[in-house]
Amino acid sequence: MGDTEVSMEDIAQDVELKQWELNNQSRTEPVKYAPGDEGYGPEFCVNDDCGSEMPAARRAHGFRVCVGCKSIEEERGKHLRRY
């Protein structure tokens, strides 16, 4: 190897260092909600066909779809299940 060539290990270490710095940089703004807080989950159901308002209890647990949409989703899953 010549003096100007960089080994694969050096490149890998540089990449890992950049990823570590990116993952450990300071947040620009404080976290507003944490799991269990009233406003933690989305305000409205994320299902494109629905968009209904999410109950506070479901939001606090971080659910992304309303009860009706989740029931439909589970019903569809029953037909695709293998035994």
Distance bins in CASP14 RR format, pairs under 12 A and 6 or more apart:
PFRMAT RR
TARGET T0000
AUTHOR 0000-0000-0000
RMODE 2
METHOD distances of the structure
MODEL  1
1 7 1 0 0 1 0 0 0 0 0 0 0
1 8 0 0 0 0 0 1 0 0 0 0 0
1 9 0 0 0 0 0 1 0 0 0 0 0
1 10 0 0 0 0 0 1 0 0 0 0 0
5 11 0 0 0 0 0 1 0 0 0 0 0
6 12 0 0 0 0 0 1 0 0 0 0 0
6 13 0 0 0 0 0 1 0 0 0 0 0
6 14 0 0 0 0 1 0 0 0 0 0 0
6 15 0 0 0 0 0 1 0 0 0 0 0
7 13 0 0 0 0 1 0 0 0 0 0 0
7 14 0 0 0 0 0 1 0 0 0 0 0
8 14 0 0 0 0 0 1 0 0 0 0 0
8 15 0 0 0 0 0 1 0 0 0 0 0
9 15 0 0 0 0 0 1 0 0 0 0 0
9 16 0 0 0 0 0 1 0 0 0 0 0
10 16 0 0 0 0 0 1 0 0 0 0 0
10 17 0 0 0 0 0 1 0 0 0 0 0
11 17 0 0 0 0 0 1 0 0 0 0 0
11 18 0 0 0 0 0 1 0 0 0 0 0
12 18 0 0 0 0 0 1 0 0 0 0 0
12 19 0 0 0 0 0 1 0 0 0 0 0
13 19 0 0 0 0 0 1 0 0 0 0 0
13 20 0 0 0 0 0 1 0 0 0 0 0
14 20 0 0 0 0 0 1 0 0 0 0 0
14 21 0 0 0 0 0 1 0 0 0 0 0
15 21 0 0 0 0 0 1 0 0 0 0 0
15 22 0 0 0 0 0 1 0 0 0 0 0
16 22 0 0 0 0 0 1 0 0 0 0 0
16 23 0 0 0 0 0 1 0 0 0 0 0
17 23 0 0 0 0 0 1 0 0 0 0 0
17 24 0 0 0 0 0 1 0 0 0 0 0
18 24 0 0 0 0 0 1 0 0 0 0 0
18 25 0 0 0 0 0 1 0 0 0 0 0
19 25 0 0 0 0 0 1 0 0 0 0 0
31 37 0 0 0 0 1 0 0 0 0 0 0
31 39 0 0 0 0 0 1 0 0 0 0 0
31 40 0 0 0 0 0 1 0 0 0 0 0
32 38 0 0 0 0 0 1 0 0 0 0 0
32 39 0 0 0 0 1 0 0 0 0 0 0
32 40 0 0 0 0 1 0 0 0 0 0 0
32 41 0 0 0 0 0 1 0 0 0 0 0
33 39 1 0 1 0 0 0 0 0 0 0 0
33 40 1 0 1 0 0 0 0 0 0 0 0
33 41 1 0 0 1 0 0 0 0 0 0 0
33 42 0 0 0 0 0 1 0 0 0 0 0
33 43 0 0 0 0 0 1 0 0 0 0 0
33 56 0 0 0 0 0 1 0 0 0 0 0
33 59 0 0 0 0 1 0 0 0 0 0 0
33 60 0 0 0 0 1 0 0 0 0 0 0
33 61 0 0 0 0 0 1 0 0 0 0 0
33 62 0 0 0 0 1 0 0 0 0 0 0
34 40 1 0 0 1 0 0 0 0 0 0 0
34 41 0 0 0 0 0 1 0 0 0 0 0
34 60 0 0 0 0 0 1 0 0 0 0 0
34 61 0 0 0 0 0 1 0 0 0 0 0
34 62 0 0 0 0 0 1 0 0 0 0 0
35 41 0 0 0 0 1 0 0 0 0 0 0
35 59 0 0 0 0 0 1 0 0 0 0 0
35 60 1 0 0 1 0 0 0 0 0 0 0
35 61 1 0 0 1 0 0 0 0 0 0 0
35 62 1 0 0 1 0 0 0 0 0 0 0
35 63 0 0 0 0 0 1 0 0 0 0 0
36 56 0 0 0 0 0 1 0 0 0 0 0
36 57 0 0 0 0 1 0 0 0 0 0 0
36 58 0 0 0 0 0 1 0 0 0 0 0
36 59 0 0 0 0 1 0 0 0 0 0 0
36 60 1 0 1 0 0 0 0 0 0 0 0
36 61 1 0 0 1 0 0 0 0 0 0 0
36 62 1 0 0 1 0 0 0 0 0 0 0
36 63 0 0 0 0 0 1 0 0 0 0 0
37 56 0 0 0 0 0 1 0 0 0 0 0
37 57 0 0 0 0 0 1 0 0 0 0 0
37 59 0 0 0 0 1 0 0 0 0 0 0
37 60 1 0 0 1 0 0 0 0 0 0 0
37 61 0 0 0 0 0 1 0 0 0 0 0
37 62 0 0 0 0 1 0 0 0 0 0 0
38 54 0 0 0 0 0 1 0 0 0 0 0
38 55 0 0 0 0 0 1 0 0 0 0 0
38 56 1 0 1 0 0 0 0 0 0 0 0
38 57 0 0 0 0 1 0 0 0 0 0 0
38 58 0 0 0 0 0 1 0 0 0 0 0
38 59 1 0 0 1 0 0 0 0 0 0 0
38 60 1 0 1 0 0 0 0 0 0 0 0
38 61 0 0 0 0 0 1 0 0 0 0 0
38 62 0 0 0 0 0 1 0 0 0 0 0
39 54 0 0 0 0 1 0 0 0 0 0 0
39 55 0 0 0 0 0 1 0 0 0 0 0
39 56 1 0 0 1 0 0 0 0 0 0 0
39 57 0 0 0 0 0 1 0 0 0 0 0
39 58 0 0 0 0 0 1 0 0 0 0 0
39 59 1 0 1 0 0 0 0 0 0 0 0
39 60 1 0 0 1 0 0 0 0 0 0 0
39 61 0 0 0 0 0 1 0 0 0 0 0
39 62 0 0 0 0 1 0 0 0 0 0 0
39 63 0 0 0 0 0 1 0 0 0 0 0
40 54 0 0 0 0 0 1 0 0 0 0 0
40 56 0 0 0 0 1 0 0 0 0 0 0
40 57 0 0 0 0 0 1 0 0 0 0 0
40 58 0 0 0 0 1 0 0 0 0 0 0
40 59 1 0 1 0 0 0 0 0 0 0 0
40 60 1 0 1 0 0 0 0 0 0 0 0
40 61 1 0 0 1 0 0 0 0 0 0 0
40 62 1 0 1 0 0 0 0 0 0 0 0
40 63 0 0 0 0 1 0 0 0 0 0 0
40 64 0 0 0 0 0 1 0 0 0 0 0
41 53 0 0 0 0 0 1 0 0 0 0 0
41 54 1 0 0 1 0 0 0 0 0 0 0
41 55 0 0 0 0 0 1 0 0 0 0 0
41 56 0 0 0 0 1 0 0 0 0 0 0
41 57 0 0 0 0 0 1 0 0 0 0 0
41 58 1 0 0 1 0 0 0 0 0 0 0
41 59 1 0 1 0 0 0 0 0 0 0 0
41 60 1 0 0 1 0 0 0 0 0 0 0
41 61 1 0 0 1 0 0 0 0 0 0 0
41 62 1 0 1 0 0 0 0 0 0 0 0
41 63 1 0 0 1 0 0 0 0 0 0 0
41 64 1 0 0 1 0 0 0 0 0 0 0
41 65 0 0 0 0 0 1 0 0 0 0 0
41 66 0 0 0 0 0 1 0 0 0 0 0
42 50 0 0 0 0 0 1 0 0 0 0 0
42 51 0 0 0 0 1 0 0 0 0 0 0
42 52 0 0 0 0 0 1 0 0 0 0 0
42 53 0 0 0 0 1 0 0 0 0 0 0
42 54 1 0 0 1 0 0 0 0 0 0 0
42 55 0 0 0 0 0 1 0 0 0 0 0
42 58 0 0 0 0 1 0 0 0 0 0 0
42 59 1 0 0 1 0 0 0 0 0 0 0
42 60 0 0 0 0 0 1 0 0 0 0 0
42 61 0 0 0 0 0 1 0 0 0 0 0
42 62 1 0 0 1 0 0 0 0 0 0 0
42 63 0 0 0 0 1 0 0 0 0 0 0
42 64 1 0 1 0 0 0 0 0 0 0 0
42 65 0 0 0 0 1 0 0 0 0 0 0
42 66 0 0 0 0 0 1 0 0 0 0 0
43 51 0 0 0 0 1 0 0 0 0 0 0
43 52 0 0 0 0 0 1 0 0 0 0 0
43 53 1 0 0 1 0 0 0 0 0 0 0
43 54 1 0 0 1 0 0 0 0 0 0 0
43 55 0 0 0 0 0 1 0 0 0 0 0
43 56 0 0 0 0 0 1 0 0 0 0 0
43 58 0 0 0 0 0 1 0 0 0 0 0
43 59 1 0 0 1 0 0 0 0 0 0 0
43 62 0 0 0 0 0 1 0 0 0 0 0
43 63 0 0 0 0 0 1 0 0 0 0 0
43 64 0 0 0 0 0 1 0 0 0 0 0
43 66 0 0 0 0 0 1 0 0 0 0 0
44 50 0 0 0 0 1 0 0 0 0 0 0
44 51 1 0 1 0 0 0 0 0 0 0 0
44 52 1 0 0 1 0 0 0 0 0 0 0
44 53 1 0 1 0 0 0 0 0 0 0 0
44 54 1 0 0 1 0 0 0 0 0 0 0
44 55 0 0 0 0 0 1 0 0 0 0 0
44 58 0 0 0 0 0 1 0 0 0 0 0
44 59 0 0 0 0 1 0 0 0 0 0 0
44 63 0 0 0 0 0 1 0 0 0 0 0
44 64 0 0 0 0 1 0 0 0 0 0 0
44 65 0 0 0 0 0 1 0 0 0 0 0
44 66 0 0 0 0 1 0 0 0 0 0 0
44 69 0 0 0 0 0 1 0 0 0 0 0
45 51 1 0 1 0 0 0 0 0 0 0 0
45 52 1 0 1 0 0 0 0 0 0 0 0
45 53 1 0 0 1 0 0 0 0 0 0 0
45 54 1 0 0 1 0 0 0 0 0 0 0
45 55 0 0 0 0 0 1 0 0 0 0 0
45 58 0 0 0 0 1 0 0 0 0 0 0
45 59 0 0 0 0 0 1 0 0 0 0 0
45 63 0 0 0 0 1 0 0 0 0 0 0
45 64 1 0 0 1 0 0 0 0 0 0 0
45 65 1 0 1 0 0 0 0 0 0 0 0
45 66 1 0 1 0 0 0 0 0 0 0 0
45 67 0 0 0 0 1 0 0 0 0 0 0
45 68 0 0 0 0 1 0 0 0 0 0 0
45 69 1 0 1 0 0 0 0 0 0 0 0
45 70 0 0 0 0 1 0 0 0 0 0 0
45 72 0 0 0 0 0 1 0 0 0 0 0
45 73 0 0 0 0 0 1 0 0 0 0 0
46 52 0 0 0 0 0 1 0 0 0 0 0
46 54 0 0 0 0 1 0 0 0 0 0 0
46 58 0 0 0 0 0 1 0 0 0 0 0
46 59 0 0 0 0 0 1 0 0 0 0 0
46 62 0 0 0 0 0 1 0 0 0 0 0
46 63 0 0 0 0 1 0 0 0 0 0 0
46 64 1 0 1 0 0 0 0 0 0 0 0
46 65 1 0 0 1 0 0 0 0 0 0 0
46 66 0 0 0 0 1 0 0 0 0 0 0
46 69 0 0 0 0 1 0 0 0 0 0 0
46 70 0 0 0 0 0 1 0 0 0 0 0
46 73 0 0 0 0 0 1 0 0 0 0 0
47 54 0 0 0 0 0 1 0 0 0 0 0
47 63 0 0 0 0 0 1 0 0 0 0 0
47 64 0 0 0 0 1 0 0 0 0 0 0
47 65 1 0 1 0 0 0 0 0 0 0 0
47 66 1 0 0 1 0 0 0 0 0 0 0
47 67 0 0 0 0 0 1 0 0 0 0 0
47 68 0 0 0 0 1 0 0 0 0 0 0
47 69 1 0 1 0 0 0 0 0 0 0 0
47 70 0 0 0 0 1 0 0 0 0 0 0
47 71 0 0 0 0 0 1 0 0 0 0 0
47 72 0 0 0 0 1 0 0 0 0 0 0
47 73 0 0 0 0 1 0 0 0 0 0 0
48 65 0 0 0 0 0 1 0 0 0 0 0
48 69 0 0 0 0 0 1 0 0 0 0 0
49 65 0 0 0 0 0 1 0 0 0 0 0
49 66 0 0 0 0 0 1 0 0 0 0 0
49 68 0 0 0 0 0 1 0 0 0 0 0
49 69 1 0 0 1 0 0 0 0 0 0 0
49 72 0 0 0 0 1 0 0 0 0 0 0
49 73 0 0 0 0 0 1 0 0 0 0 0
50 64 0 0 0 0 0 1 0 0 0 0 0
50 65 1 0 0 1 0 0 0 0 0 0 0
50 66 1 0 0 1 0 0 0 0 0 0 0
50 67 0 0 0 0 0 1 0 0 0 0 0
50 68 1 0 0 1 0 0 0 0 0 0 0
50 69 1 0 1 0 0 0 0 0 0 0 0
50 70 0 0 0 0 0 1 0 0 0 0 0
50 71 0 0 0 0 0 1 0 0 0 0 0
50 72 0 0 0 0 1 0 0 0 0 0 0
50 73 0 0 0 0 0 1 0 0 0 0 0
51 64 0 0 0 0 0 1 0 0 0 0 0
51 65 0 0 0 0 1 0 0 0 0 0 0
51 66 1 0 0 1 0 0 0 0 0 0 0
51 68 0 0 0 0 0 1 0 0 0 0 0
51 69 0 0 0 0 1 0 0 0 0 0 0
52 58 0 0 0 0 0 1 0 0 0 0 0
52 65 0 0 0 0 1 0 0 0 0 0 0
52 66 1 0 1 0 0 0 0 0 0 0 0
52 67 0 0 0 0 1 0 0 0 0 0 0
52 68 0 0 0 0 1 0 0 0 0 0 0
52 69 0 0 0 0 1 0 0 0 0 0 0
52 70 0 0 0 0 0 1 0 0 0 0 0
53 59 0 0 0 0 1 0 0 0 0 0 0
53 66 0 0 0 0 1 0 0 0 0 0 0
53 67 0 0 0 0 0 1 0 0 0 0 0
54 60 0 0 0 0 1 0 0 0 0 0 0
54 61 0 0 0 0 0 1 0 0 0 0 0
54 62 0 0 0 0 1 0 0 0 0 0 0
54 63 1 0 0 1 0 0 0 0 0 0 0
54 64 0 0 0 0 1 0 0 0 0 0 0
54 65 0 0 0 0 1 0 0 0 0 0 0
54 66 1 0 0 1 0 0 0 0 0 0 0
54 67 0 0 0 0 1 0 0 0 0 0 0
54 68 0 0 0 0 0 1 0 0 0 0 0
54 69 0 0 0 0 0 1 0 0 0 0 0
54 70 0 0 0 0 0 1 0 0 0 0 0
55 61 0 0 0 0 0 1 0 0 0 0 0
55 62 0 0 0 0 0 1 0 0 0 0 0
55 63 0 0 0 0 1 0 0 0 0 0 0
55 65 0 0 0 0 0 1 0 0 0 0 0
55 66 1 0 0 1 0 0 0 0 0 0 0
55 67 1 0 0 1 0 0 0 0 0 0 0
55 68 0 0 0 0 0 1 0 0 0 0 0
56 62 0 0 0 0 0 1 0 0 0 0 0
56 63 0 0 0 0 0 1 0 0 0 0 0
57 63 0 0 0 0 1 0 0 0 0 0 0
57 66 0 0 0 0 0 1 0 0 0 0 0
57 67 0 0 0 0 0 1 0 0 0 0 0
58 64 0 0 0 0 1 0 0 0 0 0 0
58 65 0 0 0 0 1 0 0 0 0 0 0
58 66 1 0 0 1 0 0 0 0 0 0 0
58 67 1 0 0 1 0 0 0 0 0 0 0
58 68 0 0 0 0 0 1 0 0 0 0 0
58 69 0 0 0 0 0 1 0 0 0 0 0
58 70 0 0 0 0 1 0 0 0 0 0 0
59 65 0 0 0 0 0 1 0 0 0 0 0
59 66 0 0 0 0 0 1 0 0 0 0 0
61 67 0 0 0 0 0 1 0 0 0 0 0
61 70 0 0 0 0 0 1 0 0 0 0 0
63 69 0 0 0 0 1 0 0 0 0 0 0
63 70 1 0 0 1 0 0 0 0 0 0 0
63 73 0 0 0 0 0 1 0 0 0 0 0
64 70 0 0 0 0 1 0 0 0 0 0 0
64 73 0 0 0 0 0 1 0 0 0 0 0
65 71 0 0 0 0 1 0 0 0 0 0 0
65 72 0 0 0 0 1 0 0 0 0 0 0
65 73 1 0 0 1 0 0 0 0 0 0 0
65 74 0 0 0 0 0 1 0 0 0 0 0
66 72 0 0 0 0 1 0 0 0 0 0 0
66 73 0 0 0 0 0 1 0 0 0 0 0
67 73 0 0 0 0 0 1 0 0 0 0 0
67 74 0 0 0 0 0 1 0 0 0 0 0
68 74 0 0 0 0 1 0 0 0 0 0 0
68 75 0 0 0 0 1 0 0 0 0 0 0
69 75 0 0 0 0 0 1 0 0 0 0 0
69 76 0 0 0 0 0 1 0 0 0 0 0
70 76 0 0 0 0 0 1 0 0 0 0 0
70 77 0 0 0 0 0 1 0 0 0 0 0
71 77 0 0 0 0 0 1 0 0 0 0 0
71 78 0 0 0 0 0 1 0 0 0 0 0
72 78 0 0 0 0 0 1 0 0 0 0 0
72 79 0 0 0 0 0 1 0 0 0 0 0
73 79 0 0 0 0 0 1 0 0 0 0 0
73 80 0 0 0 0 0 1 0 0 0 0 0
74 80 0 0 0 0 0 1 0 0 0 0 0
74 81 0 0 0 0 0 1 0 0 0 0 0
75 81 0 0 0 0 0 1 0 0 0 0 0
END
